Amino acid sequence: MRVSKNSRWKNVSRNIKTKLPLAIQIMLFSLTNTHTGTKFYLLQTKYEVGRKNCSFLIENDVSISRKHAVIEVQMVLFYAFEYFHAVFNLMQSKQIN
């Protein structure tokens, strides 16, 4: 499977004494089956991989345990403030170890 991420920007306003523009980056992560091309979006924070009772089933492979692995999706938030322009930017990024 291949892991990919898509992002899109959405502009919203937030009240912080005055209305300041706030940019939010939304990151979507997905797994793609390289044999079938089927894409599965990771919308939850935790997925189990294995042969039985898991989010991602890998059947008919004895090298895979019943509960073989866990995929965790964690978002890290960064805040930046421009003093001269009085604009808040909110960005999300993902780091895969």
PDB file as gemmi writes it, atoms N, CA and C in Angstrom:
CRYST1    1.000    1.000    1.000  90.00  90.00  90.00 P 1                      
ATOM      1  N   MET A   1       0.826  -1.178   0.000  1.00  0.00           N  
ATOM      2  CA  MET A   1       0.000   0.000   0.000  1.00  0.00           C  
ATOM      3  C   MET A   1       0.871   1.242   0.000  1.00  0.00           C  
ATOM      4  N   ARG A   2       0.355   2.304  -0.549  1.00  0.00           N  
ATOM      5  CA  ARG A   2       1.076   3.560  -0.653  1.00  0.00           C  
ATOM      6  C   ARG A   2       0.336   4.607   0.177  1.00  0.00           C  
ATOM      7  N   VAL A   3       1.073   5.401   0.934  1.00  0.00           N  
ATOM      8  CA  VAL A   3       0.477   6.464   1.750  1.00  0.00           C  
ATOM      9  C   VAL A   3       0.618   7.769   0.996  1.00  0.00           C  
ATOM     10  N   SER A   4      -0.472   8.514   0.898  1.00  0.00           N  
ATOM     11  CA  SER A   4      -0.412   9.828   0.254  1.00  0.00           C  
ATOM     12  C   SER A   4      -1.203  10.819   1.080  1.00  0.00           C  
ATOM     13  N   LYS A   5      -0.949  12.093   0.844  1.00  0.00           N  
ATOM     14  CA  LYS A   5      -1.706  13.115   1.561  1.00  0.00           C  
ATOM     15  C   LYS A   5      -2.150  14.195   0.588  1.00  0.00           C  
ATOM     16  N   ASN A   6      -3.344  14.700   0.820  1.00  0.00           N  
ATOM     17  CA  ASN A   6      -3.897  15.804   0.041  1.00  0.00           C  
ATOM     18  C   ASN A   6      -4.189  16.934   1.007  1.00  0.00           C  
ATOM     19  N   SER A   7      -4.061  18.141   0.536  1.00  0.00           N  
ATOM     20  CA  SER A   7      -4.413  19.259   1.408  1.00  0.00           C  
ATOM     21  C   SER A   7      -5.233  20.265   0.620  1.00  0.00           C  
ATOM     22  N   ARG A   8      -6.092  20.953   1.310  1.00  0.00           N  
ATOM     23  CA  ARG A   8      -6.873  22.015   0.702  1.00  0.00           C  
ATOM     24  C   ARG A   8      -7.008  23.136   1.711  1.00  0.00           C  
ATOM     25  N   TRP A   9      -7.117  24.339   1.220  1.00  0.00           N  
ATOM     26  CA  TRP A   9      -7.187  25.513   2.092  1.00  0.00           C  
ATOM     27  C   TRP A   9      -8.619  25.980   2.224  1.00  0.00           C  
ATOM     28  N   LYS A  10      -8.942  26.444   3.390  1.00  0.00           N  
ATOM     29  CA  LYS A  10     -10.271  26.959   3.663  1.00  0.00           C  
ATOM     30  C   LYS A  10     -10.089  28.228   4.494  1.00  0.00           C  
ATOM     31  N   ASN A  11     -10.642  29.320   4.045  1.00  0.00           N  
ATOM     32  CA  ASN A  11     -10.519  30.584   4.777  1.00  0.00           C  
ATOM     33  C   ASN A  11     -11.733  30.795   5.665  1.00  0.00           C  
ATOM     34  N   VAL A  12     -11.479  31.104   6.908  1.00  0.00           N  
ATOM     35  CA  VAL A  12     -12.541  31.391   7.865  1.00  0.00           C  
ATOM     36  C   VAL A  12     -12.153  32.620   8.669  1.00  0.00           C  
ATOM     37  N   SER A  13     -13.077  33.166   9.398  1.00  0.00           N  
ATOM     38  CA  SER A  13     -12.797  34.313  10.264  1.00  0.00           C  
ATOM     39  C   SER A  13     -12.884  33.880  11.711  1.00  0.00           C  
ATOM     40  N   ARG A  14     -12.113  34.521  12.549  1.00  0.00           N  
ATOM     41  CA  ARG A  14     -12.132  34.214  13.974  1.00  0.00           C  
ATOM     42  C   ARG A  14     -12.143  35.537  14.747  1.00  0.00           C  
ATOM     43  N   ASN A  15     -12.928  35.574  15.821  1.00  0.00           N  
ATOM     44  CA  ASN A  15     -12.973  36.769  16.659  1.00  0.00           C  
ATOM     45  C   ASN A  15     -11.873  36.721  17.702  1.00  0.00           C  
ATOM     46  N   ILE A  16     -10.889  37.581  17.570  1.00  0.00           N  
ATOM     47  CA  ILE A  16      -9.860  37.775  18.586  1.00  0.00           C  
ATOM     48  C   ILE A  16      -9.780  39.291  18.771  1.00  0.00           C  
ATOM     49  N   LYS A  17     -10.672  39.813  19.569  1.00  0.00           N  
ATOM     50  CA  LYS A  17     -10.905  41.240  19.775  1.00  0.00           C  
ATOM     51  C   LYS A  17     -11.398  41.911  18.494  1.00  0.00           C  
ATOM     52  N   THR A  18     -10.751  41.677  17.378  1.00  0.00           N  
ATOM     53  CA  THR A  18     -11.239  42.140  16.075  1.00  0.00           C  
ATOM     54  C   THR A  18     -11.275  40.923  15.169  1.00  0.00           C  
ATOM     55  N   LYS A  19     -11.974  41.018  14.072  1.00  0.00           N  
ATOM     56  CA  LYS A  19     -12.014  39.888  13.146  1.00  0.00           C  
ATOM     57  C   LYS A  19     -10.722  39.845  12.354  1.00  0.00           C  
ATOM     58  N   LEU A  20      -9.982  38.760  12.515  1.00  0.00           N  
ATOM     59  CA  LEU A  20      -8.738  38.567  11.782  1.00  0.00           C  
ATOM     60  C   LEU A  20      -8.903  37.350  10.880  1.00  0.00           C  
ATOM     61  N   PRO A  21      -8.376  37.396   9.668  1.00  0.00           N  
ATOM     62  CA  PRO A  21      -8.486  36.212   8.806  1.00  0.00           C  
ATOM     63  C   PRO A  21      -7.663  35.063   9.360  1.00  0.00           C  
ATOM     64  N   LEU A  22      -8.185  33.883   9.225  1.00  0.00           N  
ATOM     65  CA  LEU A  22      -7.519  32.681   9.715  1.00  0.00           C  
ATOM     66  C   LEU A  22      -7.506  31.664   8.579  1.00  0.00           C  
ATOM     67  N   ALA A  23      -6.322  31.160   8.229  1.00  0.00           N  
ATOM     68  CA  ALA A  23      -6.209  30.155   7.169  1.00  0.00           C  
ATOM     69  C   ALA A  23      -6.006  28.793   7.817  1.00  0.00           C  
ATOM     70  N   ILE A  24      -6.797  27.829   7.405  1.00  0.00           N  
ATOM     71  CA  ILE A  24      -6.694  26.480   7.947  1.00  0.00           C  
ATOM     72  C   ILE A  24      -6.337  25.531   6.804  1.00  0.00           C  
ATOM     73  N   GLN A  25      -5.301  24.758   7.012  1.00  0.00           N  
ATOM     74  CA  GLN A  25      -4.927  23.742   6.036  1.00  0.00           C  
ATOM     75  C   GLN A  25      -5.426  22.399   6.541  1.00  0.00           C  
ATOM     76  N   ILE A  26      -6.225  21.721   5.739  1.00  0.00           N  
ATOM     77  CA  ILE A  26      -6.769  20.424   6.103  1.00  0.00           C  
ATOM     78  C   ILE A  26      -5.979  19.359   5.346  1.00  0.00           C  
ATOM     79  N   MET A  27      -5.381  18.421   6.083  1.00  0.00           N  
ATOM     80  CA  MET A  27      -4.586  17.377   5.458  1.00  0.00           C  
ATOM     81  C   MET A  27      -5.370  16.067   5.492  1.00  0.00           C  
ATOM     82  N   LEU A  28      -5.512  15.442   4.354  1.00  0.00           N  
ATOM     83  CA  LEU A  28      -6.157  14.140   4.259  1.00  0.00           C  
ATOM     84  C   LEU A  28      -5.098  13.107   3.901  1.00  0.00           C  
ATOM     85  N   PHE A  29      -5.059  12.025   4.650  1.00  0.00           N  
ATOM     86  CA  PHE A  29      -4.122  10.943   4.373  1.00  0.00           C  
ATOM     87  C   PHE A  29      -4.908   9.753   3.848  1.00  0.00           C  
ATOM     88  N   SER A  30      -4.307   9.028   2.920  1.00  0.00           N  
ATOM     89  CA  SER A  30      -4.990   7.873   2.349  1.00  0.00           C  
ATOM     90  C   SER A  30      -4.000   6.746   2.100  1.00  0.00           C  
ATOM     91  N   LEU A  31      -4.534   5.534   2.071  1.00  0.00           N  
ATOM     92  CA  LEU A  31      -3.774   4.346   1.678  1.00  0.00           C  
ATOM     93  C   LEU A  31      -4.346   3.866   0.354  1.00  0.00           C  
ATOM     94  N   THR A  32      -3.472   3.500  -0.576  1.00  0.00           N  
ATOM     95  CA  THR A  32      -3.903   3.017  -1.882  1.00  0.00           C  
ATOM     96  C   THR A  32      -3.421   1.586  -2.076  1.00  0.00           C  
ATOM     97  N   ASN A  33      -4.348   0.705  -2.434  1.00  0.00           N  
ATOM     98  CA  ASN A  33      -3.998  -0.673  -2.754  1.00  0.00           C  
ATOM     99  C   ASN A  33      -3.315  -0.662  -4.115  1.00  0.00           C  
ATOM    100  N   THR A  34      -2.042  -1.075  -4.166  1.00  0.00           N  
ATOM    101  CA  THR A  34      -1.277  -1.003  -5.412  1.00  0.00           C  
ATOM    102  C   THR A  34      -1.753  -2.016  -6.454  1.00  0.00           C  
ATOM    103  N   HIS A  35      -2.484  -3.057  -6.031  1.00  0.00           N  
ATOM    104  CA  HIS A  35      -2.988  -4.051  -6.987  1.00  0.00           C  
ATOM    105  C   HIS A  35      -4.307  -3.615  -7.613  1.00  0.00           C  
ATOM    106  N   THR A  36      -5.215  -3.079  -6.800  1.00  0.00           N  
ATOM    107  CA  THR A  36      -6.549  -2.725  -7.302  1.00  0.00           C  
ATOM    108  C   THR A  36      -6.725  -1.230  -7.542  1.00  0.00           C  
ATOM    109  N   GLY A  37      -5.875  -0.403  -6.937  1.00  0.00           N  
ATOM    110  CA  GLY A  37      -6.015   1.045  -7.077  1.00  0.00           C  
ATOM    111  C   GLY A  37      -7.051   1.648  -6.144  1.00  0.00           C  
ATOM    112  N   THR A  38      -7.644   0.834  -5.284  1.00  0.00           N  
ATOM    113  CA  THR A  38      -8.649   1.313  -4.335  1.00  0.00           C  
ATOM    114  C   THR A  38      -7.992   2.226  -3.306  1.00  0.00           C  
ATOM    115  N   LYS A  39      -8.611   3.388  -3.073  1.00  0.00           N  
ATOM    116  CA  LYS A  39      -8.072   4.364  -2.127  1.00  0.00           C  
ATOM    117  C   LYS A  39      -8.931   4.369  -0.867  1.00  0.00           C  
ATOM    118  N   PHE A  40      -8.292   4.343   0.294  1.00  0.00           N  
ATOM    119  CA  PHE A  40      -8.973   4.362   1.587  1.00  0.00           C  
ATOM    120  C   PHE A  40      -8.468   5.568   2.362  1.00  0.00           C  
ATOM    121  N   TYR A  41      -9.368   6.513   2.671  1.00  0.00           N  
ATOM    122  CA  TYR A  41      -8.985   7.726   3.396  1.00  0.00           C  
ATOM    123  C   TYR A  41      -8.919   7.456   4.895  1.00  0.00           C  
ATOM    124  N   LEU A  42      -7.865   7.930   5.531  1.00  0.00           N  
ATOM    125  CA  LEU A  42      -7.672   7.752   6.972  1.00  0.00           C  
ATOM    126  C   LEU A  42      -8.378   8.893   7.699  1.00  0.00           C  
ATOM    127  N   LEU A  43      -9.611   8.648   8.118  1.00  0.00           N  
ATOM    128  CA  LEU A  43     -10.426   9.670   8.771  1.00  0.00           C  
ATOM    129  C   LEU A  43     -10.413   9.535  10.287  1.00  0.00           C  
ATOM    130  N   GLN A  44     -10.006   8.375  10.798  1.00  0.00           N  
ATOM    131  CA  GLN A  44      -9.906   8.167  12.238  1.00  0.00           C  
ATOM    132  C   GLN A  44      -8.458   8.355  12.661  1.00  0.00           C  
ATOM    133  N   THR A  45      -8.196   8.261  13.951  1.00  0.00           N  
ATOM    134  CA  THR A  45      -6.832   8.451  14.440  1.00  0.00           C  
ATOM    135  C   THR A  45      -6.074   7.143  14.620  1.00  0.00           C  
ATOM    136  N   LYS A  46      -6.782   6.009  14.629  1.00  0.00           N  
ATOM    137  CA  LYS A  46      -6.112   4.733  14.888  1.00  0.00           C  
ATOM    138  C   LYS A  46      -6.756   3.618  14.063  1.00  0.00           C  
ATOM    139  N   TYR A  47      -5.911   2.804  13.424  1.00  0.00           N  
ATOM    140  CA  TYR A  47      -6.361   1.670  12.624  1.00  0.00           C  
ATOM    141  C   TYR A  47      -5.507   0.457  12.968  1.00  0.00           C  
ATOM    142  N   GLU A  48      -6.140  -0.722  13.025  1.00  0.00           N  
ATOM    143  CA  GLU A  48      -5.413  -1.967  13.257  1.00  0.00           C  
ATOM    144  C   GLU A  48      -5.289  -2.723  11.939  1.00  0.00           C  
ATOM    145  N   VAL A  49      -4.132  -3.358  11.757  1.00  0.00           N  
ATOM    146  CA  VAL A  49      -3.850  -4.137  10.554  1.00  0.00           C  
ATOM    147  C   VAL A  49      -3.632  -5.585  10.979  1.00  0.00           C  
ATOM    148  N   GLY A  50      -4.271  -6.525  10.282  1.00  0.00           N  
ATOM    149  CA  GLY A  50      -4.081  -7.928  10.617  1.00  0.00           C  
ATOM    150  C   GLY A  50      -4.983  -8.845   9.818  1.00  0.00           C  
ATOM    151  N   ARG A  51      -5.024 -10.122  10.240  1.00  0.00           N  
ATOM    152  CA  ARG A  51      -5.815 -11.125   9.528  1.00  0.00           C  
ATOM    153  C   ARG A  51      -7.235 -11.270  10.056  1.00  0.00           C  
ATOM    154  N   LYS A  52      -7.530 -10.761  11.263  1.00  0.00           N  
ATOM    155  CA  LYS A  52      -8.839 -10.998  11.862  1.00  0.00           C  
ATOM    156  C   LYS A  52      -9.287  -9.788  12.686  1.00  0.00           C  
ATOM    157  N   ASN A  53     -10.569  -9.393  12.538  1.00  0.00           N  
ATOM    158  CA  ASN A  53     -11.184  -8.319  13.327  1.00  0.00           C  
ATOM    159  C   ASN A  53     -10.348  -7.038  13.348  1.00  0.00           C  
ATOM    160  N   CYS A  54      -9.910  -6.573  12.193  1.00  0.00           N  
ATOM    161  CA  CYS A  54      -9.083  -5.363  12.095  1.00  0.00           C  
ATOM    162  C   CYS A  54      -9.676  -4.409  11.063  1.00  0.00           C  
ATOM    163  N   SER A  55      -9.250  -3.163  11.109  1.00  0.00           N  
ATOM    164  CA  SER A  55      -9.690  -2.171  10.133  1.00  0.00           C  
ATOM    165  C   SER A  55      -9.195  -2.525   8.735  1.00  0.00           C  
ATOM    166  N   PHE A  56      -7.930  -2.943   8.642  1.00  0.00           N  
ATOM    167  CA  PHE A  56      -7.340  -3.374   7.375  1.00  0.00           C  
ATOM    168  C   PHE A  56      -7.073  -4.869   7.456  1.00  0.00           C  
ATOM    169  N   LEU A  57      -7.865  -5.642   6.725  1.00  0.00           N  
ATOM    170  CA  LEU A  57      -7.719  -7.096   6.735  1.00  0.00           C  
ATOM    171  C   LEU A  57      -6.752  -7.530   5.642  1.00  0.00           C  
ATOM    172  N   ILE A  58      -5.782  -8.354   6.023  1.00  0.00           N  
ATOM    173  CA  ILE A  58      -4.856  -8.971   5.072  1.00  0.00           C  
ATOM    174  C   ILE A  58      -5.042 -10.472   5.250  1.00  0.00           C  
ATOM    175  N   GLU A  59      -5.872 -11.045   4.394  1.00  0.00           N  
ATOM    176  CA  GLU A  59      -6.239 -12.451   4.526  1.00  0.00           C  
ATOM    177  C   GLU A  59      -5.322 -13.331   3.687  1.00  0.00           C  
ATOM    178  N   ASN A  60      -5.299 -14.617   4.021  1.00  0.00           N  
ATOM    179  CA  ASN A  60      -4.556 -15.639   3.273  1.00  0.00           C  
ATOM    180  C   ASN A  60      -3.061 -15.357   3.206  1.00  0.00           C  
ATOM    181  N   ASP A  61      -2.505 -14.797   4.257  1.00  0.00           N  
ATOM    182  CA  ASP A  61      -1.058 -14.558   4.332  1.00  0.00           C  
ATOM    183  C   ASP A  61      -0.605 -14.959   5.731  1.00  0.00           C  
ATOM    184  N   VAL A  62       0.057 -16.112   5.850  1.00  0.00           N  
ATOM    185  CA  VAL A  62       0.445 -16.631   7.159  1.00  0.00           C  
ATOM    186  C   VAL A  62       1.558 -15.813   7.810  1.00  0.00           C  
ATOM    187  N   SER A  63       2.233 -14.953   7.054  1.00  0.00           N  
ATOM    188  CA  SER A  63       3.287 -14.117   7.641  1.00  0.00           C  
ATOM    189  C   SER A  63       2.711 -12.922   8.401  1.00  0.00           C  
ATOM    190  N   ILE A  64       1.404 -12.681   8.268  1.00  0.00           N  
ATOM    191  CA  ILE A  64       0.725 -11.578   8.958  1.00  0.00           C  
ATOM    192  C   ILE A  64       0.017 -12.131  10.185  1.00  0.00           C  
ATOM    193  N   SER A  65       0.221 -11.502  11.339  1.00  0.00           N  
ATOM    194  CA  SER A  65      -0.431 -11.910  12.590  1.00  0.00           C  
ATOM    195  C   SER A  65      -1.907 -11.530  12.567  1.00  0.00           C  
ATOM    196  N   ARG A  66      -2.674 -12.092  13.520  1.00  0.00           N  
ATOM    197  CA  ARG A  66      -4.084 -11.706  13.624  1.00  0.00           C  
ATOM    198  C   ARG A  66      -4.222 -10.214  13.882  1.00  0.00           C  
ATOM    199  N   LYS A  67      -3.434  -9.699  14.788  1.00  0.00           N  
ATOM    200  CA  LYS A  67      -3.330  -8.245  15.020  1.00  0.00           C  
ATOM    201  C   LYS A  67      -1.866  -7.902  14.799  1.00  0.00           C  
ATOM    202  N   HIS A  68      -1.539  -7.478  13.589  1.00  0.00           N  
ATOM    203  CA  HIS A  68      -0.150  -7.351  13.150  1.00  0.00           C  
ATOM    204  C   HIS A  68       0.455  -5.977  13.442  1.00  0.00           C  
ATOM    205  N   ALA A  69      -0.294  -4.916  13.190  1.00  0.00           N  
ATOM    206  CA  ALA A  69       0.263  -3.565  13.342  1.00  0.00           C  
ATOM    207  C   ALA A  69      -0.847  -2.566  13.622  1.00  0.00           C  
ATOM    208  N   VAL A  70      -0.438  -1.373  14.004  1.00  0.00           N  
ATOM    209  CA  VAL A  70      -1.360  -0.263  14.249  1.00  0.00           C  
ATOM    210  C   VAL A  70      -0.875   0.934  13.437  1.00  0.00           C  
ATOM    211  N   ILE A  71      -1.804   1.606  12.767  1.00  0.00           N  
ATOM    212  CA  ILE A  71      -1.502   2.859  12.076  1.00  0.00           C  
ATOM    213  C   ILE A  71      -2.154   3.964  12.880  1.00  0.00           C  
ATOM    214  N   GLU A  72      -1.362   4.944  13.304  1.00  0.00           N  
ATOM    215  CA  GLU A  72      -1.894   6.096  14.031  1.00  0.00           C  
ATOM    216  C   GLU A  72      -1.692   7.351  13.198  1.00  0.00           C  
ATOM    217  N   VAL A  73      -2.735   8.149  13.092  1.00  0.00           N  
ATOM    218  CA  VAL A  73      -2.678   9.418  12.373  1.00  0.00           C  
ATOM    219  C   VAL A  73      -2.673  10.511  13.423  1.00  0.00           C  
ATOM    220  N   GLN A  74      -1.585  11.277  13.465  1.00  0.00           N  
ATOM    221  CA  GLN A  74      -1.458  12.354  14.444  1.00  0.00           C  
ATOM    222  C   GLN A  74      -1.217  13.664  13.715  1.00  0.00           C  
ATOM    223  N   MET A  75      -1.930  14.674  14.109  1.00  0.00           N  
ATOM    224  CA  MET A  75      -1.767  16.003  13.525  1.00  0.00           C  
ATOM    225  C   MET A  75      -1.018  16.893  14.505  1.00  0.00           C  
ATOM    226  N   VAL A  76      -0.103  17.671  13.979  1.00  0.00           N  
ATOM    227  CA  VAL A  76       0.648  18.630  14.777  1.00  0.00           C  
ATOM    228  C   VAL A  76       0.220  20.023  14.326  1.00  0.00           C  
ATOM    229  N   LEU A  77      -0.132  20.870  15.271  1.00  0.00           N  
ATOM    230  CA  LEU A  77      -0.580  22.225  14.944  1.00  0.00           C  
ATOM    231  C   LEU A  77       0.537  23.226  15.180  1.00  0.00           C  
ATOM    232  N   PHE A  78       0.679  24.138  14.248  1.00  0.00           N  
ATOM    233  CA  PHE A  78       1.637  25.225  14.376  1.00  0.00           C  
ATOM    234  C   PHE A  78       0.876  26.536  14.265  1.00  0.00           C  
ATOM    235  N   TYR A  79       1.186  27.485  15.131  1.00  0.00           N  
ATOM    236  CA  TYR A  79       0.563  28.799  15.081  1.00  0.00           C  
ATOM    237  C   TYR A  79       1.636  29.832  14.755  1.00  0.00           C  
ATOM    238  N   ALA A  80       1.312  30.759  13.869  1.00  0.00           N  
ATOM    239  CA  ALA A  80       2.246  31.831  13.530  1.00  0.00           C  
ATOM    240  C   ALA A  80       1.478  33.145  13.542  1.00  0.00           C  
ATOM    241  N   PHE A  81       2.072  34.162  14.096  1.00  0.00           N  
ATOM    242  CA  PHE A  81       1.438  35.475  14.162  1.00  0.00           C  
ATOM    243  C   PHE A  81       2.359  36.492  13.509  1.00  0.00           C  
ATOM    244  N   GLU A  82       1.844  37.221  12.515  1.00  0.00           N  
ATOM    245  CA  GLU A  82       2.598  38.293  11.873  1.00  0.00           C  
ATOM    246  C   GLU A  82       2.283  39.579  12.623  1.00  0.00           C  
ATOM    247  N   TYR A  83       3.257  40.153  13.278  1.00  0.00           N  
ATOM    248  CA  TYR A  83       3.029  41.333  14.102  1.00  0.00           C  
ATOM    249  C   TYR A  83       2.634  42.549  13.277  1.00  0.00           C  
ATOM    250  N   PHE A  84       3.228  42.709  12.118  1.00  0.00           N  
ATOM    251  CA  PHE A  84       2.973  43.912  11.331  1.00  0.00           C  
ATOM    252  C   PHE A  84       1.662  43.849  10.561  1.00  0.00           C  
ATOM    253  N   HIS A  85       1.209  42.652  10.214  1.00  0.00           N  
ATOM    254  CA  HIS A  85      -0.013  42.520   9.429  1.00  0.00           C  
ATOM    255  C   HIS A  85      -1.202  42.046  10.258  1.00  0.00           C  
ATOM    256  N   ALA A  86      -0.969  41.687  11.494  1.00  0.00           N  
ATOM    257  CA  ALA A  86      -2.027  41.232  12.402  1.00  0.00           C  
ATOM    258  C   ALA A  86      -2.866  40.113  11.789  1.00  0.00           C  
ATOM    259  N   VAL A  87      -2.196  39.086  11.311  1.00  0.00           N  
ATOM    260  CA  VAL A  87      -2.873  37.944  10.695  1.00  0.00           C  
ATOM    261  C   VAL A  87      -2.452  36.677  11.428  1.00  0.00           C  
ATOM    262  N   PHE A  88      -3.424  35.866  11.802  1.00  0.00           N  
ATOM    263  CA  PHE A  88      -3.135  34.557  12.392  1.00  0.00           C  
ATOM    264  C   PHE A  88      -3.180  33.512  11.283  1.00  0.00           C  
ATOM    265  N   ASN A  89      -2.209  32.634  11.289  1.00  0.00           N  
ATOM    266  CA  ASN A  89      -2.212  31.500  10.358  1.00  0.00           C  
ATOM    267  C   ASN A  89      -2.171  30.223  11.175  1.00  0.00           C  
ATOM    268  N   LEU A  90      -3.060  29.329  10.868  1.00  0.00           N  
ATOM    269  CA  LEU A  90      -3.104  28.034  11.535  1.00  0.00           C  
ATOM    270  C   LEU A  90      -2.784  26.984  10.486  1.00  0.00           C  
ATOM    271  N   MET A  91      -1.727  26.226  10.718  1.00  0.00           N  
ATOM    272  CA  MET A  91      -1.310  25.229   9.739  1.00  0.00           C  
ATOM    273  C   MET A  91      -1.241  23.869  10.411  1.00  0.00           C  
ATOM    274  N   GLN A  92      -1.656  22.849   9.703  1.00  0.00           N  
ATOM    275  CA  GLN A  92      -1.526  21.479  10.178  1.00  0.00           C  
ATOM    276  C   GLN A  92      -0.474  20.791   9.324  1.00  0.00           C  
ATOM    277  N   SER A  93       0.368  19.996   9.959  1.00  0.00           N  
ATOM    278  CA  SER A  93       1.340  19.215   9.201  1.00  0.00           C  
ATOM    279  C   SER A  93       1.447  17.834   9.807  1.00  0.00           C  
ATOM    280  N   LYS A  94       1.918  16.904   9.035  1.00  0.00           N  
ATOM    281  CA  LYS A  94       2.028  15.513   9.468  1.00  0.00           C  
ATOM    282  C   LYS A  94       3.443  15.046   9.240  1.00  0.00           C  
ATOM    283  N   GLN A  95       4.019  14.411  10.237  1.00  0.00           N  
ATOM    284  CA  GLN A  95       5.351  13.847  10.114  1.00  0.00           C  
ATOM    285  C   GLN A  95       5.248  12.341  10.244  1.00  0.00           C  
ATOM    286  N   ILE A  96       5.780  11.619   9.259  1.00  0.00           N  
ATOM    287  CA  ILE A  96       5.775  10.160   9.285  1.00  0.00           C  
ATOM    288  C   ILE A  96       7.176   9.699   9.613  1.00  0.00           C  
ATOM    289  N   ASN A  97       7.331   8.965  10.718  1.00  0.00           N  
ATOM    290  CA  ASN A  97       8.655   8.476  11.130  1.00  0.00           C  
ATOM    291  C   ASN A  97       9.034   7.243  10.354  1.00  0.00           C  
TER     292      ASN A  97                                                      
END                                                                             
